[in-house]
Amino acid sequence: SINKVHSFQKERRVRVFLSRMAVDVGSSGDWDGRWSHVQKFLERSGPFTHPDFEASDETLQFLLETCKILVIGAGGLGCELLKNLALSGFRHIHVVDMDTIDVSNLNRQFLFRSKDVGRPKAEVAADFVNSRVPGCHVVPHFKKIQDFDESFYRQFHIIVCGLDSIIARRWMNGMLLSLLVYEDGVLDPSSIIPLIDGGTEGFKGNARVILPGMTACIDCTLELYPPQINFPMCTIASMPRLPEHCIEYVRILQWPKEKPFGGTYMLILSGARLLINNLLLFVWSLCPTTYGVALDGDNPEHIQWVFQNSLERAAEFSITGVTYRLTQGVVKRIIPAVAAYIPLNNYLVFNDVDGLYTYTFEAERKENCSACSQVPQKLQFPPSAKLQEVLEYLTENSSLQMKSPAITATLEGKNKTLYLQTVASIEERTRPNLCKTLKELGLADGQELAVADVTTPQTVLFKLNFTS
Ligand SMILES: [Zn+2]
């Protein structure tokens, strides 16, 4: 009988619970007390609120009705962001993500289920939140951030990033800087769209607030990121000096050429069905596409292939030091997602590798930041310097860290591409320029060089200063 009582009580608890769930949802999707948790900190001040904070019910109204927020990335951080924003009352949310769901995402990207594997993250995440949170409207974009222009980004009040790439962060940062309006050199504050950037790697994480044009931007603190390994094609192709050059040769030139793990094979039906001697035959022909299997840094067989071939190339040039580990490091280009009661000013670091450690600091603006300072950038080289040295400077200088800069100059009224790496045919045509001196290329003191790179949507202008 005790069991009976227990099961009765349990049943009753479930019924009470369910009746509480069946709340009256009005046309606005709101019910009594729906936002009381948010109201507690928006409609009253406390000992830890900012001195400028004004408690008011208008904030919640703004958040519910007006505020348009953009979430970039629907991965590990993005899922948390979308859930938290939706449950905090944000209703006009857009999310951009170019990835599809992989089975390995399911352990932490909790808006996805195994049936969703292969589908776009942005779409599945939006569907999930929209069906779960009444009144919330998430608009998915299965695209790259670079697919949108200024008019798209300008519509948002705030942008939150949960990205895993430094290049994408820098591009986003550059985009928001390009939206700033200056009148007589004074920044129009209404043109500022705040950027909240988060990153995680293993047990480490960080969050920062960027007011473009006012506080430190991503590029101001680029030294916080480990410099990337990047070698000029000229060196890789013809004069390797380091073990890394040999690995890069195999990765960039040899792999796509030899397609060691085959191409992507497509089955194409030719002749459809043939009826021979009453036997129904399906005839298929194998048609390999031109695409080789992409080099996967997590595939030990791929790394082994690159390692073996790098060893051979290194032997050819009497270079030592190529190891399996170095090969993996170069191939994977491990890009760590870098990694307050007064509103976060402006950088929070979180680390729970050994116990828990967290601190905040204020990242400072860099006076001559190439992204946000409006100060023309100088390139100081002797006329005898080779273009390759300029390229090395652009990629290796810790505050520039460009990835594959394209350098253009205006010579005799014409735009001339001095070097461009991203298009194979142009790379081949302009490669000889790398070994020429600036003087041989016809560049003069004071010459302006326009540099385009994947790290920024804007072309960066440099002024060449000849040193003797
Ligand atoms: Zn900056």
Boltz pocket constraint, residues with backbone or C-beta under 6 A from the ligand:
constraints:
  - pocket:
      binder: B
      contacts: [[A, 215], [A, 216], [A, 217], [A, 218], [A, 219], [A, 220], [A, 221], [A, 365], [A, 366], [A, 369], [A, 370], [A, 371], [A, 372], [A, 373]]
      max_distance: 6.0
